[in-house]
Amino acid sequence: MRTKILVDVFVFLLGYFFTVSVQAQRPPAELELIPINDSIYVIHNQGVPGNATALITDEGVLLVDDKFEADYENMVELLRSVTDQPVRYVVNTHYHQDHSGSNARFKAAGADIVMTAQARERMVEVNQSGLPRFTMKESARIHIGGEVVDLLYFGRAHTGGDLVVYFPDYQILVAGDLFNYGAIFGDGPQAAQLVDYAGGGSVREWTKTLDAILMLGFETVVPGHGIVTTKTEMRRFRDSTLELRSRIQGMLRQGNSREAIEQVLRGEFGWQDLHMMRGFDGILGELR
């Protein structure tokens, strides 16, 4: 089990480095199709890549996030088990390749890619493939097959360009990595706040962003990683994020050492090597 956890963490780290060679070499994940209702399915796997969520309509499929490129064929096969309609839209909740890695393949098959303007800018900066033709700032609405899908941007959090996807008729929210849930790496700790400072993330603004999202009328949440859960659990994650920020600010005011702060982040908030690598210096700088 420990070996599997280390492999998952290593793959996740590589995914964040955005290299074409990693995309080509990574093996496909073991995927399963989980129905939320008759129209919405989650393509789930343990650990990484992130969840993908499919809205099935008689005018095509809207897919939220599309994992790594290595997972493209298996995703398409799973979708074909429930519909003969093509993927018309792919909405990326953010730019990380474990959520956007199949963009180029879906574009080649005729799908339109949609994300925030900030996420697209970051894709350009890191030379990712599969750039969208369509971007949004604060909100957008897609009408497909009689269904309404709202794309909403509320501010910085995991990155500077995270959006959420809201299905108002079903009271379902797809959160991306604004909210992860459960033990992502095998039997490791619960999901923690991964702040991508290079990509514009902010632990200071994260709670404000979640507060705005929690005003929406939903009950079911598809997290970026982990199992489908509830608004209550998302609220608990918000409270944990506030507690983390307050705790670290207090330690900085008291002049605690880097080592002491790292111990608290790892021991009390579940930060792992990936979290430390991506966010430790950033959080110290932002909250100092």
N, C-alpha and C positions, 0 to 999 in steps of 0.2 A: 504493500500500500504506500509506504514512504517513497519508493521509487516512482510510482505512478504520480504522486503529488509533485515530486521534484520535476518530472517530465512536463506535467501540466504547467507549472510555474515557468519553466524554461521556454516552452512554446509561447506562453503568454508574453514573456519578455521579448522574444523574437518578433512576435506580432507587432509590438509597439515600436520596433525599429524600422518598420516600413520598407523592407528591402524586397525586391522582386525575387531574389534567389530563395529567400525564406518561403515566400508564397509557393514557389514551384516545388520545394522539397518537402513541405509539411504534408503528412498523411491526412486523409479525410477523418473527421470525427465520426463517432457512432451516433447517429441521429435518430430521434423518435418524433412522431407527429402526435401532438396532444390537442384534442379538440376542447375549446372553451365553450363553444356553442355550435350551431349548425353552419355558421358562416366564418368563424374565426378560429384559426389553428395556430399553435406554437410549434415551431421546429426547434426542439430542445436537445441539448447534450450536456453531459457533465463538464464542469470546468470551462474551458475555452474551446471554440469561439463563443460569442454571445448568442443569445436567443434571436431567432427570426420569427416574425408574426405575420400570418397570411390572412387577408380578407378575401374570401372566395365569392365572386359574383358572376352573373351570367354575361357580364361585359368584360370579364378579365379578372386578374388577381392583382391586389395591391399587397406588396411585401414590405414589411418594415424590417430593415437590416438584412444582410445577406452573407454573413460569416466570412470565412476565408475562401479564396478561389478554389482550393482543393475540395471544398464542400459543395460546389455548384451542382455537379451531376446528381449527387444524392438528394439535394434539396428539390431539384426538378422532378426526380423520380417520386419522392414523397408527395409532392403537389399533384402529380399525375394520378395518384391513387385516389384523390378526392375530387378532381376536376379535369376537364379537357381544355379549359381556358388558359391562354398564355398569361404570363406576368406582364401587366401593362405599366405598373409603376413600382419603383423601388424607392422607399423613403429611408434615408440614413439618419439615425438619431445623432450620430457624430462621425468624425472622420477616421477613427481607429480601424485598422484593417480587419480586425476580427468581427467588425460590424459592416464593413464596406468592401471587403476583399473580392467579392464576386461582381462588383459593379460593371466591369468591362464585359464580362460574359453576358450579363443580362442586357446591357446596352446593345451588344451585337445581336441578341435575339429579339430586339425591338422594344425593350422597356425604356421608359423615361426615368431618370434618376433625379431625386429631389432631396435637398438638404439646406441648412442655413448658409447664408453667404459667408459667415465666419468659418464654417467647416470646409467649404470649398476653397477658401483662401489658404487654409492650412494644408489641404491636399496638394495645392499647387506648390507650397513652400517645401514640402517633403517629397515632391515628385511622385505622387501616387497616380495610378491609372484609374480609369473609370470616372472621370470628372462629370458632374451633372451639367445639363443644359439649363436647368431650372433651379433657382435658389429663392429663399424667403427671408424676410427680416423678422417680423414679430408674429405673423400668423398667415396661414393659407388654408384653403379648403379644397378638397378633392371630392368630386361627385363621380361615383362609378357604380353602375348597376343598381341605381336607386338607393345606394348607401352614401352616408355623409362621413367624411374623415377630416378631422381638424388637425393641422400641424401647428404647434405653438412653441414659441421661444420666450422664456421668462428670465433669462440671464445666465451668468456664469456659474459653473459648478464643477463637474468633472473635467470639462474643457470650457473653452470660451464660446462654443457653438452648439451646445446640446439642445435638441428639440425633443418634445414629447408628442406622441400621436394619441389622439383622443377619439374614441368612437362613442359619441354622445347617445346614440340610440341604444347602445348596449351597456353603457356605464363602465367601459373598459378603458384603461390607460396603458400605453406602452411607454415605459420610462427610460429605456436605454440605460447607460451607466450612471445616470443621475441617481439611480437606486438599484443596488444589487442585494440579493437576498439569499441567506443560507450559507452553508459551508461550500464554497465554490471549489476549492482544491481538495477533493477527497474528504477526509475526516478532519480537516484543518479548522481554523477559527471561523466565526461568522464573517460575512462580507463586510469589508471596511471601506472607508472613503479613500478612493484612489484619485488624487488630485494631479492632473497633468498640467503642471505650470508652463511647460514649453508650449502646450496647446491652448493656453489662455485660461486654465482652470483657476478656481479660487475657493478656498475653504471658508473665507470670510463671507462671501456672497452665497455660498451653497444653501444655507438655511433660508435666506430670503427667497431664493428661487424655488425651493421646495414649498415654502409657505404659499406662494402664489399658485403652484400646481395643486396643492391640497384644497384650494377653494373650488376646484372643478367637481362636478357631480359624478364621481366614479366610485365603484366598490372593489373592482377586480384590477390587479396590477400585474403586468408582465414586466419583470425586472430585466435589466441588461444581461445579467447572469443569475442563474438559480431558478427555482421553481415558481410557478404562478402563485401569487399571494394576494393580500388584501391591502386596502387603504390604511388600515390600522397599523400594519407592519411598516408601511412607508412612513407613517407619522412617527413611529418609534425610531426609524432610521434618522429622521429629521432631528429628533431630540438627542440622539447619540451624537450627531454632527455638531449640534450646539454645545453639548457637554465637552466634546473634544476641543472645540475652539476655546471655550472658556478655561478649560484646564491648562492648555498650552500657553494661553495668554498670561494666566496667573503664574505659571512657572517661569516665563520669561521676565515678568516683572520682579520676581523674587531672585533672579540671577542664577537659576538652575543651569547646570551644564548640559551640553549637547547629549552626553551619555545618559543623563538622568531623564531628559525629555524623550530620547529614543526608547528607553526602557518603558516609559509610560505608554507611548504610542504602540509598542509591540505588545505589552502585557495587558493593558486595559482596553485598547481599541482595536486589537487584532491586526495591526499593520505588519506586513511581511516584507521580505527583501524588495519585492517589486514596488510596494508603496513607498519604502524608504528611498529607493533609487529615483523614483519619479517625483516625489513630493517633499522630502525632508527639508532640504535647503530652502525650497520655496515656501513651505509653511512657516519656517523660522523667520524668513524675510518678510512675509506678509503680515505676520502677527506681532513682530517685534515692536 
